[in-house]
């Protein structure tokens, strides 16, 4: 008897198509290896977690299916090839193909950005989404833009980062005791993901939160979207959330209790965007203070 081979759902099958891909190969700034933009998975980009056979989510249901893993490497790989939100896919790939003039000689990652840092880190840092010409270009959270300059300098001062700057994947940066994630993994137009896009991406965030849960003692959220996403993800995971819902603010603190009864401190900070750092709404001292408070 011949048995039919069971195929994964259409939404989960490997293989990416990118109608906006620039086939011009440009050298990576660190390795010199040539890449198209956006970068196909499995071609040697520094720390690319995916391969050409990584399963791809192309719908919200596909995200829910593929986020159901407790393996950090598998999760990162699947996140990095997600195609579930048509508007975000089109935007991130258009930006990658057309590029900003200052980076016209560089390949752009142009794919979703997975978590950065050790899964067993006691500190989890929650941002918003990749910047179009920052992480969408470099493939690493808060890398290659002014926001990252601020964040990694502060993390280095506090002992969480191996160096004070983060310019490109493969530049030697490592995190110690801290892990960085985002509620939205693709660069959104005007830095504004839609409600539907945030909901579609939420299972990826929930999976990252579940991986961190046995180890995390403090969560630093950069901005109100990260604050709200963390509370929503924690509530969905069965954590106890104070009532009324804790309000976001710079230096705001709340105690969350995981489903296993562990206490986790939630700390808010203004986002390290230029809108906040250039205007003085967020200063280096303010950022240093909230990072220092994560240990106490």
Secondary structure by P-SEA (a helix, b strand, c coil): ccccccccccccbbbbbbcccccbbbbcccccccccccccccccccccccccccbbbccaaaaaaaaccccaaaaaaaaaaccccaaaaaaaaaaaaaccccccccccccccccccccccccbbbbbccccccccccccccccccaaaaaaaaaaaaacccccccccccccccccccbbbbbccccccccccccaaaaaaaaaaaaaaaaaacccccbbbbccaaaaaaaaaaaaaaccccccccccccccbbbbbbcccbbbbbbbbbccccccccccccccaaaaaaaaaaccc
